[in-house]
Amino acid sequence: MAALHSSLLFPPNLFSLTTPSTSSTHAIYYLRPSTTHFPPLLTARRRFRRPFAVAEQATVSEAARRLYVGNIPRTVTNDELSKIVQEHGVVEKAEVMYDKYSGRSRRFAFVTMKTVEDANAVIEKLNGTEIGGREIKVNITEKPLSTVETSLLQAEESEFVDSPHKVYVGNLAKTVTTDTLKTFFSEKGKVLSAKVSRVPGTSKSSGYGFVTFSSEEDVEAAISSFNNSLLEGQKIRVNKA
């Protein structure tokens, strides 16, 4: 009966029955965990944790392999940039950034290298060199924005009022804000909205912006009045967007 009850209560291989002594009149049985059953459970737990560690490591590794390449000529394409960079390492992806309004190159790109060593080699060999007569800047991508900074930039973007009556403003000083741009152009026309473009994922100015007006006459007045004028110490370019 003891054998019958034990097999019903406890699955085979999970527990074994032992008796400490055979000399006593009444045999007393103790339940002892089987030493052959539990190691696989521990192994399964270790395997369950590994994917998370691998994913986290991959994310950190990709951030260390992603490069910012700034001040490139507007004519440089993804393929051309990839060919330039791959002379110093294996390129996984090269992406020139374009403005969604004007369709023009924003004069910077992101390049993901195969290894961290490749990324470091590209920085060492290309940072400060020239492409098409322009001195380029190459470094690891900017530090990610905080939640607060992201919310502020998203709010600024959502408040921008687009219009067919719009000007592109280039060569902006890094200190120029959206409010500065709007106030400056309000002197010569009815400004609907303004915005300073930012490097994706950062609060860093891209060096240009857009201003929208209520009429084409205001656009023409802005171009004739402000093109090549000074704004916070820099001569700006103003033309139709």
Summary of the structure (lengths in Angstrom):
residues: 241
radius of gyration: 32.8
end to end distance: 92.3
largest distance: 114.0
contacts: 653
relative contact order: 0.10
helix: 36%
strand: 28%
